[in-house]
Each structure stands twice: as C-alpha cells, then as structure tokens.
Amino acid sequence: MQIWVDADACPRDAKELLYKTAKRTETKTTFVANQQVRVPGSKFLETLLVTSGANVADQKIVELMQSGDLVITADIPLAADVVEKGGLAINPRGELYTDKNIGERLAVRDLMDGLRGGGEITGGPSNYSDKDRQAFANQLDRSITAAKKNG
C-alpha cells in the first residue's frame, strides 16, 4: 500500500501528521502538487510536481494509484475516482469515503456548489481544528492498519 496526498490544499497539520506516520509505519507517501512542496528527508516521503491546471494533480493521482492505496484529499470528485478504482480515500478532517457514502457526498457537494453559485451561501469550510486533526489521525491509523493487515 502507498499513500498519495492531494497536497495543494492539504492543511499543514495534516501534512505534519503524514510525515510522522509514513516514517512510523514505513509506508511510502507521495505528496502530489502543482507547486513545490517541502517534505522532511526520508526514504518513505517523496514529492511529485505536476503542471498547473485544473485537476492535474487529481488526474495524476488516479493514474498512478493502485487498488488498495490510500489517498488523502478533500476533493470529493477525486475521492469518487479513487473509490471507483479500488482505493481508500480520507479527507484531512478524518472522513473515510467509501462506495456506500461517496454518491451522497457528491450530491451534497453539487448542491452546495449550486447554492454558493446563487449567492445563497457564502464562505468556506471552518478552520482546521484540534478535533479535525484527531479525527484524521484516528482514521489514518485505522486505514493503514487495515490495509497492511489485508495486504
């Protein structure tokens, strides 16, 4: 199993946790972004720089990931592609996307986009909190443990 990170929008605290987790669990973790991402020196951490453009990093992750890999992303369409390809997807707030919940998450995303586009909702997600960080850490550990047990 490998971990792929949609790094452009991944919160700094989630990245820090991923650095430590990759080393502790000896899991190759690749941070994919369209801008330079610095990671600590480790044989388990690498970066992949892609060209600028809409969804270029997402497309590269889906192209390179394999069934059983874990993808960290807040992008629901990317998560849907990952799940369809047999991977696991977790958002940085700890939500695990599955074939059972991804359709609903896509529908809610589309609804919210429509409401924002119509000016009925303004603003974005709340700030990344300690609760989010803990939920992410817990889900990350559960997912890695399960994947390594099944792999």
C-alpha positions as CSV (number, residue, x, y, z in Angstrom):
1,M,0.0,0.0,0.0
2,Q,1.1,3.5,-0.8
3,I,-0.3,6.8,0.4
4,W,-1.0,9.6,-2.1
5,V,-1.6,13.1,-0.9
6,D,-3.5,15.8,-2.8
7,A,-1.0,18.3,-1.3
8,D,-2.1,21.6,-2.8
9,A,-5.0,22.0,-0.3
10,C,-3.9,19.7,2.5
11,P,-3.7,21.5,5.8
12,R,-0.1,21.9,7.2
13,D,-1.1,20.0,10.4
14,A,-2.3,17.0,8.3
15,K,0.9,17.0,6.3
16,E,3.0,17.0,9.6
17,L,1.0,14.0,10.8
18,L,1.5,12.2,7.5
19,Y,5.3,12.8,7.7
20,K,5.4,11.1,11.1
21,T,3.0,8.3,10.1
22,A,4.9,7.5,7.0
23,K,8.1,7.0,8.9
24,R,6.5,5.2,11.9
25,T,4.6,2.7,9.6
26,E,7.3,2.6,6.9
27,T,4.7,3.5,4.3
28,K,5.7,5.2,1.1
29,T,3.9,8.6,0.9
30,T,3.8,10.8,-2.1
31,F,2.7,14.4,-2.0
32,V,1.4,15.5,-5.4
33,A,1.0,19.2,-6.1
34,N,1.3,21.8,-8.8
35,Q,3.7,23.9,-6.6
36,Q,6.8,22.9,-4.8
37,V,6.1,21.0,-1.5
38,R,8.9,20.6,1.0
39,V,9.0,17.3,3.0
40,P,11.5,16.1,5.6
41,G,14.2,13.8,4.3
42,S,13.0,10.2,4.5
43,K,13.1,7.2,2.2
44,F,9.3,7.0,2.8
45,L,8.5,10.5,1.7
46,E,8.6,12.0,-1.8
47,T,7.0,14.8,-3.8
48,L,5.6,14.8,-7.3
49,L,5.4,18.2,-9.0
50,V,2.8,18.4,-11.8
51,T,2.0,21.2,-14.2
52,S,-0.5,23.9,-13.3
53,G,-4.1,23.5,-14.3
54,A,-7.5,22.4,-13.1
55,N,-7.4,18.8,-11.7
56,V,-3.9,18.0,-13.0
57,A,-2.8,16.7,-9.6
58,D,-6.0,14.8,-9.2
59,Q,-5.6,13.1,-12.6
60,K,-2.0,12.2,-11.8
61,I,-3.0,10.6,-8.5
62,V,-5.8,8.5,-10.2
63,E,-3.4,7.5,-13.0
64,L,-0.6,6.3,-10.6
65,M,-2.6,4.9,-7.6
66,Q,-3.4,1.2,-7.4
67,S,-6.2,-0.7,-5.8
68,G,-5.6,-0.8,-2.0
69,D,-3.7,2.5,-2.0
70,L,-4.8,5.3,0.3
71,V,-5.4,8.9,-0.9
72,I,-5.7,11.9,1.3
73,T,-7.9,14.6,-0.3
74,A,-10.7,17.0,0.4
75,D,-11.7,16.9,-3.2
76,I,-14.9,14.7,-3.4
77,P,-14.7,14.0,-7.2
78,L,-11.1,12.8,-6.7
79,A,-12.3,10.6,-3.8
80,A,-15.0,9.2,-6.0
81,D,-12.4,8.3,-8.7
82,V,-10.2,6.7,-6.0
83,V,-13.0,4.6,-4.6
84,E,-14.1,3.5,-8.1
85,K,-10.5,2.3,-8.8
86,G,-10.5,0.3,-5.5
87,G,-8.6,2.7,-3.3
88,L,-9.4,4.2,0.0
89,A,-9.9,8.0,0.4
90,I,-9.8,10.0,3.6
91,N,-10.3,13.8,3.9
92,P,-8.0,15.7,6.2
93,R,-10.9,16.0,8.7
94,G,-11.0,12.3,9.1
95,E,-13.9,11.3,6.9
96,L,-13.5,8.0,5.1
97,Y,-15.0,7.9,1.6
98,T,-16.5,4.5,0.6
99,D,-18.6,3.1,-2.2
100,K,-21.5,3.4,0.3
101,N,-21.2,7.1,1.0
102,I,-19.4,8.7,-2.0
103,G,-22.6,9.1,-4.1
104,E,-24.3,11.1,-1.3
105,R,-21.2,13.2,-0.7
106,L,-21.1,14.1,-4.4
107,A,-24.7,15.1,-4.4
108,V,-24.3,17.3,-1.3
109,R,-21.2,18.9,-2.9
110,D,-23.1,19.6,-6.1
111,L,-26.0,21.1,-4.1
112,M,-23.6,23.3,-2.1
113,D,-21.8,24.5,-5.2
114,G,-25.2,25.5,-6.7
115,L,-26.2,27.4,-3.5
116,R,-22.8,29.1,-3.4
117,G,-23.1,30.0,-7.1
118,G,-26.5,31.5,-6.5
119,G,-25.1,33.6,-3.6
120,E,-27.3,31.8,-1.0
121,I,-24.3,30.5,0.9
122,T,-21.1,32.4,1.3
123,G,-17.8,31.4,3.0
124,G,-15.9,28.2,3.0
125,P,-15.2,25.4,5.5
126,S,-14.4,26.1,9.1
127,N,-10.8,26.4,10.2
128,Y,-8.9,23.2,10.7
129,S,-9.3,22.3,14.4
130,D,-7.8,20.0,17.0
131,K,-10.9,17.9,16.7
132,D,-10.3,17.6,12.9
133,R,-6.7,16.7,13.5
134,Q,-7.6,14.0,16.0
135,A,-10.3,12.5,13.7
136,F,-7.8,12.5,10.8
137,A,-5.1,10.8,12.9
138,N,-7.5,8.1,14.1
139,Q,-8.9,7.4,10.7
140,L,-5.4,7.4,9.1
141,D,-4.2,4.8,11.7
142,R,-7.3,2.6,11.2
143,S,-6.9,2.7,7.5
144,I,-3.2,1.9,7.4
145,T,-3.6,-0.9,9.9
146,A,-6.5,-2.5,7.9
147,A,-4.7,-2.1,4.6
148,K,-1.5,-3.7,5.9
149,K,-3.4,-6.5,7.5
150,N,-5.3,-7.2,4.3
151,G,-2.3,-6.6,2.0
